[in-house]
């Protein structure tokens, strides 16, 4: 190609790049700044005070940026003295809303949001606010008032000779109570928890339960509700666990006259009870006088035989139902079969107390994120924490503090570190988090669910 003058046009080499003028100016300014800093005679004469002032101002700005937490005080009115025993989810004033069919009114029924109270429950007046129990149950020796204190002599409906005598008889029927095999128990229909109190002195922790303001026989509940009560007992017992019944209809041959019934009625109730328990793979373990002990099957062979038929009653629970799910889970009218995956769940497989306290349970693998290393880390963490707590609250470990609640536990680490102290700990597992309540019981501790 040629120009107008006929001269060839020369093209620059395509491999050569033209450096922009702006870049050259920027480079020269940078070199100038650097040389000025190198040859500046004042560079070593900066006052140390200037540096201090700069740092001080920076710290002040940081402090002013992090303002202290501002909280507004909130006051609540008193609920009134008639609310001193108020339990929202088991309130007798609301029972009529739920009817008497299958005694469902005795179950947990929490009030809706618009019925919930926002007031402070006042403490009871004086040290002995429940003198009416002493008066109404004085013949049963549940408790005794002396001045401004209550004493619990260990009496009760089934303890005419005292609770210790009763537990001695039970130990004769259940030797596993004395060698560390049995560590946790549940008392349904506990009265004033005389049984649990005596067991505590024998190294057994008890969850004591009783229907609100009701003293009907628990077995009568079971028969009236089609066995649902016993199915729930079956669910929470580990394989090889024991169910003890002392009261109607046990020993009906000698006791029926005092039960305001007939011998035929009590014999019929006992036979129905025995039939129901047998269908659920319980076997009569031992029986003497007013005490009868049944044992849950130790393996799944009985369930495979009895529940294989679709017409079996009670039926087998669907395999999709989580056996340990209990928070707002309706009572199931079916038999929960233990998972065959858990080889160390049975009473014979669990280490005896106190060894089981520090052994990572088999069911740890069922917990989301659960692992042996995490279990050990939690244990070591609580060793340090409890030492610190005892420095802050020296009364921990003395007879001044008896009842302790861990309001948001994981594996029961706090309770595990306090087992040598004269306290008992109620562990509370959050209903919103991982279900670690089975781990609590596998360690030989006790606990409940709650959502606070």
C-alpha positions as CSV (number, residue, x, y, z in Angstrom):
1,X,0.0,0.0,0.0
2,X,1.3,3.5,-0.9
3,X,0.6,7.0,0.3
4,X,-0.6,9.8,-1.8
5,X,2.9,10.8,-2.6
6,X,3.5,7.2,-3.8
7,X,5.7,6.3,-0.8
8,X,5.2,2.9,0.9
9,X,3.5,3.1,4.4
10,X,5.5,1.4,7.0
11,X,3.5,-0.6,9.7
12,X,4.9,-0.8,13.3
13,X,5.8,-4.3,14.5
14,X,2.6,-6.0,15.9
15,X,4.6,-7.4,18.7
16,X,5.6,-4.0,20.1
17,X,3.1,-2.3,22.5
18,X,2.9,1.4,22.9
19,X,3.2,2.5,26.6
20,X,0.4,5.0,27.5
21,X,1.5,8.5,28.6
22,X,-0.6,8.3,31.8
23,X,1.4,5.3,32.9
24,X,4.7,7.0,32.4
25,X,3.6,10.0,34.4
26,X,2.4,7.7,37.3
27,X,5.7,5.8,37.2
28,X,7.7,9.1,37.4
29,X,5.6,10.3,40.4
30,X,6.2,7.0,42.2
31,X,10.0,7.2,41.7
32,X,10.0,10.8,42.9
33,X,8.1,10.0,46.0
34,X,10.4,7.1,46.8
35,X,13.6,9.2,46.3
36,X,12.1,11.9,48.4
37,X,11.6,9.5,51.3
38,X,15.1,8.0,50.9
39,X,16.9,11.3,51.0
40,X,14.6,13.2,53.4
41,X,16.8,14.5,56.2
42,X,13.9,14.7,58.6
43,X,12.8,11.1,58.3
44,X,14.5,10.0,61.5
45,X,13.4,13.0,63.4
46,X,9.7,12.1,63.8
47,X,8.7,12.7,67.5
48,X,7.7,9.6,69.4
49,X,5.0,11.7,71.0
50,X,3.3,12.1,67.6
51,X,3.1,8.3,67.3
52,X,1.6,8.0,70.8
53,X,-1.0,10.6,70.0
54,X,-2.0,8.8,66.8
55,X,-2.3,5.4,68.7
56,X,-4.3,7.0,71.5
57,X,-6.8,8.6,69.2
58,X,-7.2,5.3,67.4
59,X,-7.9,3.5,70.7
60,X,-10.4,6.2,71.7
61,X,-12.3,5.8,68.4
62,X,-12.4,2.0,68.9
63,X,-13.8,2.4,72.4
64,X,-16.4,4.8,71.3
65,X,-17.4,2.5,68.5
66,X,-18.2,-0.3,71.0
67,X,-20.9,1.1,73.1
68,X,-22.0,-0.6,76.3
69,X,-25.0,-2.9,76.0
70,X,-28.2,-0.9,76.8
71,X,-31.1,-2.9,78.3
72,X,-34.4,-1.6,79.4
73,X,-35.8,-2.8,82.7
74,X,-39.0,-4.8,82.4
75,X,-41.4,-5.2,85.3
76,X,-44.1,-7.9,85.7
77,X,-47.0,-8.0,88.1
78,X,-47.5,-10.8,90.6
79,X,-49.7,-13.6,89.5
80,X,-51.5,-13.9,92.9
81,X,-51.0,-16.4,95.7
82,X,-53.4,-18.9,94.1
83,X,-50.8,-19.4,91.3
84,X,-48.0,-20.6,93.6
85,X,-48.4,-24.1,92.2
86,X,-49.3,-23.1,88.7
87,X,-48.1,-25.5,86.0
88,X,-49.5,-24.2,82.7
89,X,-49.5,-27.5,80.8
90,X,-51.2,-29.5,83.6
91,X,-53.7,-27.0,84.9
92,X,-56.8,-28.6,86.6
93,X,-58.8,-25.5,85.7
94,X,-58.5,-26.4,82.0
95,X,-59.2,-30.1,82.3
96,X,-62.9,-29.8,81.3
97,X,-61.8,-28.7,77.9
98,X,-60.4,-32.1,77.0
99,X,-63.0,-34.5,78.4
100,X,-62.6,-37.8,80.2
101,X,-62.3,-40.2,77.3
102,X,-59.3,-42.4,77.9
103,X,-58.3,-39.9,80.7
104,X,-56.8,-37.7,78.1
105,X,-57.3,-34.6,80.3
106,X,-54.4,-35.8,82.4
107,X,-52.0,-35.5,79.5
108,X,-49.9,-32.4,78.8
109,X,-52.0,-29.6,77.3
110,X,-50.3,-26.2,77.1
111,X,-52.4,-23.1,76.8
112,X,-52.4,-21.2,73.5
113,X,-50.5,-17.9,73.3
114,X,-53.4,-15.7,74.1
115,X,-54.0,-17.6,77.4
116,X,-50.5,-17.5,78.6
117,X,-49.7,-15.6,81.7
118,X,-47.0,-12.8,81.9
119,X,-46.7,-12.5,85.6
120,X,-44.3,-13.6,88.4
121,X,-45.3,-16.7,90.4
122,X,-45.0,-15.7,94.1
123,X,-43.1,-18.0,96.5
124,X,-45.3,-19.9,98.9
125,X,-46.1,-18.3,102.3
126,X,-43.9,-19.7,105.0
127,X,-41.8,-22.9,105.0
128,X,-44.6,-25.4,105.1
129,X,-47.3,-24.2,102.6
130,X,-48.8,-27.7,102.1
131,X,-50.2,-28.5,105.5
132,X,-53.3,-29.9,103.9
133,X,-51.3,-32.9,102.7
134,X,-50.3,-33.6,106.2
135,X,-53.9,-33.4,107.5
136,X,-55.5,-35.5,104.7
137,X,-52.8,-38.1,104.5
138,X,-51.8,-38.2,108.2
139,X,-52.8,-41.9,108.5
140,X,-50.5,-42.9,105.7
141,X,-47.4,-41.1,107.2
142,X,-46.4,-39.4,104.0
143,X,-45.0,-36.5,105.9
144,X,-45.1,-35.0,109.3
145,X,-45.1,-31.3,110.3
146,X,-42.8,-30.2,113.2
147,X,-42.7,-26.5,113.8
148,X,-41.7,-24.8,110.5
149,X,-40.4,-27.9,108.8
150,X,-41.7,-31.0,107.1
151,X,-40.2,-34.4,107.8
152,X,-40.7,-37.4,105.5
153,X,-40.9,-40.6,107.6
154,X,-41.0,-42.8,104.4
155,X,-44.6,-43.9,104.7
156,X,-47.3,-44.1,102.0
157,X,-50.2,-46.2,100.7
158,X,-48.0,-49.2,100.1
159,X,-45.5,-48.7,102.8
160,X,-47.2,-49.6,106.1
161,X,-43.8,-50.6,107.5
162,X,-41.9,-47.7,105.9
163,X,-40.4,-47.3,102.5
164,X,-37.0,-48.8,103.5
165,X,-38.7,-52.1,104.4
166,X,-40.5,-52.1,101.1
167,X,-37.3,-51.5,99.1
168,X,-35.5,-54.2,101.1
169,X,-38.2,-56.6,99.9
170,X,-37.8,-55.4,96.4
171,X,-34.1,-55.9,96.4
172,X,-34.8,-59.5,97.4
173,X,-36.8,-59.9,94.2
174,X,-34.4,-57.8,92.1
175,X,-30.7,-58.5,93.0
176,X,-29.7,-56.3,90.1
177,X,-30.6,-53.3,92.3
178,X,-27.5,-54.0,94.4
179,X,-24.7,-54.7,92.0
180,X,-24.8,-51.6,89.8
181,X,-26.9,-53.2,87.0
182,X,-29.9,-51.0,87.7
183,X,-29.0,-47.3,88.0
184,X,-32.0,-45.4,86.8
185,X,-35.7,-45.9,87.6
186,X,-39.1,-44.2,87.0
187,X,-41.8,-44.0,89.6
188,X,-45.3,-43.5,88.1
189,X,-47.6,-42.5,90.9
190,X,-44.9,-41.4,93.3
191,X,-46.9,-39.6,96.0
192,X,-44.2,-37.6,97.9
193,X,-41.4,-39.6,96.2
194,X,-40.6,-41.7,99.3
195,X,-39.4,-44.5,97.1
196,X,-37.1,-42.3,95.0
197,X,-35.7,-40.8,98.1
198,X,-34.8,-44.1,99.5
199,X,-33.3,-45.4,96.3
200,X,-31.1,-42.3,96.1
201,X,-29.3,-43.4,99.2
202,X,-28.8,-46.8,97.5
203,X,-27.1,-45.3,94.4
204,X,-30.2,-45.3,92.1
205,X,-31.6,-42.2,90.5
206,X,-35.4,-42.0,90.1
207,X,-37.6,-39.8,87.9
208,X,-40.7,-39.5,90.2
209,X,-44.0,-38.8,88.4
210,X,-47.6,-38.5,89.5
211,X,-50.8,-37.4,87.9
212,X,-51.9,-34.0,89.0
213,X,-54.2,-34.3,92.0
214,X,-55.2,-37.8,91.2
215,X,-54.4,-41.1,93.1
216,X,-56.1,-43.7,90.9
217,X,-54.2,-46.9,90.4
218,X,-51.9,-46.7,87.4
219,X,-52.9,-50.2,86.2
220,X,-56.5,-49.1,86.1
221,X,-55.3,-46.3,83.8
222,X,-53.7,-48.9,81.6
223,X,-56.8,-51.1,81.3
224,X,-59.1,-48.2,80.7
225,X,-56.9,-46.7,78.0
226,X,-56.4,-50.0,76.1
227,X,-52.9,-50.5,77.4
228,X,-51.4,-47.3,76.1
229,X,-49.8,-46.6,79.5
230,X,-48.0,-49.9,79.5
231,X,-47.0,-49.5,75.9
232,X,-45.2,-46.3,76.8
233,X,-43.6,-48.0,79.8
234,X,-42.4,-50.7,77.3
235,X,-41.0,-48.0,75.0
236,X,-38.9,-46.3,77.6
237,X,-37.5,-49.5,79.2
238,X,-34.3,-50.8,77.7
239,X,-34.2,-54.4,76.6
240,X,-34.1,-56.6,79.7
241,X,-35.4,-53.8,81.9
242,X,-37.9,-54.4,84.7
243,X,-41.4,-53.2,85.5
244,X,-42.5,-53.5,89.1
245,X,-46.1,-53.3,90.3
246,X,-47.1,-53.1,93.9
247,X,-50.8,-52.6,94.4
248,X,-54.1,-53.6,92.8
249,X,-54.5,-56.2,91.4
250,X,-51.3,-57.9,92.7
251,X,-52.1,-60.1,95.7
252,X,-55.8,-59.6,95.0
253,X,-56.5,-62.9,96.8
254,X,-55.7,-61.4,100.2
255,X,-56.2,-57.6,99.5
256,X,-59.5,-57.4,97.5
257,X,-61.6,-56.6,100.6
258,X,-59.7,-53.4,101.2
259,X,-60.1,-52.2,97.6
260,X,-63.8,-51.7,97.6
261,X,-64.3,-54.3,94.9
262,X,-64.9,-58.1,94.5
263,X,-62.4,-60.9,94.2
264,X,-63.8,-61.8,90.8
265,X,-63.2,-58.3,89.5
266,X,-59.7,-58.2,90.7
267,X,-58.9,-61.7,89.4
268,X,-60.2,-60.6,86.0
269,X,-58.1,-57.4,86.1
270,X,-55.0,-59.4,86.9
271,X,-55.6,-61.9,84.1
272,X,-56.1,-59.1,81.6
273,X,-52.9,-57.4,82.8
274,X,-50.9,-60.6,82.5
275,X,-52.3,-61.3,79.0
276,X,-51.5,-57.8,77.8
277,X,-47.9,-57.9,79.2
278,X,-47.3,-61.3,77.6
279,X,-48.4,-60.0,74.2
280,X,-45.8,-57.2,74.6
281,X,-43.0,-59.7,75.4
282,X,-42.9,-59.2,79.1
283,X,-42.3,-62.2,81.3
284,X,-43.2,-62.5,85.0
285,X,-39.7,-62.3,86.7
286,X,-40.6,-62.7,90.4
287,X,-43.6,-62.2,92.7
288,X,-44.0,-62.1,96.4
289,X,-46.8,-60.7,98.6
290,X,-47.8,-57.3,97.2
291,X,-44.9,-57.0,94.7
292,X,-44.7,-58.4,91.2
293,X,-41.9,-57.9,88.8
294,X,-42.0,-58.3,85.0
295,X,-39.0,-58.3,82.7
296,X,-39.0,-56.9,79.1
297,X,-37.5,-59.2,76.4
298,X,-33.7,-59.0,76.1
299,X,-33.7,-59.5,72.3
300,X,-36.1,-59.3,69.4
301,X,-36.9,-62.9,68.9
302,X,-40.1,-62.6,70.9
303,X,-41.3,-59.7,68.8
304,X,-40.6,-61.6,65.6
305,X,-42.8,-64.4,66.8
306,X,-45.7,-62.5,68.4
307,X,-45.9,-59.4,66.2
308,X,-45.4,-61.1,62.8
309,X,-49.2,-61.5,62.5
310,X,-51.0,-58.4,61.2
311,X,-53.9,-59.2,63.5
312,X,-51.7,-59.2,66.6
313,X,-52.7,-56.8,69.4
314,X,-51.0,-54.6,70.3
315,X,-49.5,-54.2,66.9
316,X,-45.9,-53.5,66.1
317,X,-45.1,-49.8,65.6
318,X,-44.1,-48.7,62.1
319,X,-40.4,-48.9,61.5
320,X,-40.3,-45.2,60.4
321,X,-41.3,-44.1,63.9
322,X,-38.3,-42.9,65.9
323,X,-38.3,-44.9,69.1
324,X,-36.8,-42.1,71.2
325,X,-39.1,-39.3,69.9
326,X,-41.2,-38.1,72.8
327,X,-41.5,-34.2,72.7
328,X,-45.1,-33.6,71.7
329,X,-45.3,-37.0,70.2
330,X,-48.7,-38.6,70.8
331,X,-48.8,-41.8,72.9
332,X,-48.5,-44.8,70.5
333,X,-51.0,-47.7,70.6
334,X,-48.3,-50.0,69.4
335,X,-45.2,-51.9,70.6
336,X,-41.9,-50.2,69.9
337,X,-39.4,-52.8,68.9
338,X,-35.7,-52.0,69.8
339,X,-33.5,-51.3,66.9
340,X,-31.3,-54.3,65.9
341,X,-28.5,-51.9,65.0
342,X,-27.9,-51.0,68.7
343,X,-26.1,-54.1,70.0
344,X,-25.2,-52.6,73.4
345,X,-28.6,-51.1,74.3
346,X,-29.8,-54.0,76.6
347,X,-29.4,-54.0,80.3
348,X,-27.0,-56.9,80.1
349,X,-24.8,-55.1,77.7
350,X,-24.6,-51.7,79.4
351,X,-21.6,-51.4,81.7
352,X,-22.5,-51.4,85.4
353,X,-22.5,-48.3,87.5
354,X,-20.2,-46.4,88.0
355,X,-18.2,-47.6,84.9
356,X,-21.0,-46.6,82.5
357,X,-20.7,-42.9,83.5
358,X,-17.5,-42.4,81.5
359,X,-18.1,-44.8,78.6
360,X,-19.2,-43.4,75.3
361,X,-22.7,-45.0,74.8
362,X,-23.6,-47.1,71.7
363,X,-26.5,-44.7,70.9
364,X,-24.0,-41.8,70.4
365,X,-23.8,-42.9,66.8
366,X,-27.5,-42.0,66.5
367,X,-27.0,-38.4,67.5
368,X,-26.3,-35.9,64.7
369,X,-22.6,-35.0,65.0
370,X,-22.1,-37.4,67.8
371,X,-18.7,-39.1,68.1
372,X,-16.4,-40.7,70.8
373,X,-13.9,-37.8,70.5
374,X,-16.7,-35.2,70.9
375,X,-17.9,-37.1,74.0
376,X,-14.4,-37.1,75.5
377,X,-14.0,-33.4,74.7
378,X,-17.2,-32.6,76.5
379,X,-16.1,-34.6,79.5
380,X,-12.7,-32.8,79.8
381,X,-14.4,-29.4,79.3
382,X,-16.8,-30.0,82.2
383,X,-14.0,-31.0,84.5
384,X,-12.5,-27.6,84.1
385,X,-15.8,-25.8,84.3
386,X,-17.0,-27.4,87.5
387,X,-13.7,-26.6,89.2
388,X,-14.3,-23.0,88.3
389,X,-17.9,-23.1,89.4
390,X,-16.9,-24.4,92.8
391,X,-14.6,-21.4,93.2
392,X,-17.4,-19.0,92.3
393,X,-20.0,-20.8,94.4
394,X,-18.2,-22.6,97.3
395,X,-21.6,-24.0,98.5
396,X,-21.5,-26.5,95.6
397,X,-20.4,-29.7,97.1
398,X,-21.8,-28.9,100.6
399,X,-25.1,-29.7,102.2
400,X,-26.4,-26.2,101.4
401,X,-27.2,-27.1,97.7
402,X,-29.2,-30.2,97.1
403,X,-31.1,-29.8,93.8
404,X,-29.4,-28.7,90.6
405,X,-30.8,-28.3,87.1
406,X,-28.6,-28.2,84.0
407,X,-31.0,-26.1,81.8
408,X,-29.3,-26.9,78.4
409,X,-27.2,-30.0,78.6
410,X,-25.5,-31.9,75.8
411,X,-24.2,-35.2,77.3
412,X,-24.8,-34.5,81.0
413,X,-21.3,-33.3,81.6
414,X,-22.1,-31.1,84.6
415,X,-24.0,-33.9,86.3
416,X,-21.2,-36.4,85.6
417,X,-18.7,-34.1,87.4
418,X,-21.0,-33.7,90.5
419,X,-21.7,-37.4,91.1
420,X,-19.4,-37.5,94.1
421,X,-21.1,-34.4,95.7
422,X,-24.3,-34.6,97.8
423,X,-26.5,-33.2,95.0
424,X,-28.8,-34.7,92.3
425,X,-28.9,-33.1,88.9
426,X,-31.9,-32.9,86.5
427,X,-30.6,-32.6,83.0
428,X,-32.7,-30.7,80.5
429,X,-32.2,-31.4,76.8
430,X,-33.4,-28.7,74.4
431,X,-36.3,-29.9,72.1
432,X,-34.8,-27.7,69.4
433,X,-31.4,-29.3,69.3
434,X,-29.9,-32.8,68.8
435,X,-31.7,-35.5,70.8
436,X,-29.1,-36.5,73.4
437,X,-31.5,-37.6,76.1
438,X,-30.8,-41.3,75.4
439,X,-27.1,-40.6,76.0
440,X,-28.0,-39.1,79.4
441,X,-29.7,-42.2,80.5
442,X,-27.1,-44.5,79.0
443,X,-24.6,-42.8,81.3
444,X,-26.7,-43.5,84.3
445,X,-28.1,-40.0,84.7
446,X,-31.6,-38.7,84.4
447,X,-33.2,-35.9,82.3
448,X,-36.2,-34.5,80.4
449,X,-37.0,-32.5,77.3
450,X,-38.0,-28.9,77.4
451,X,-38.0,-25.9,75.1
452,X,-37.9,-23.1,77.7
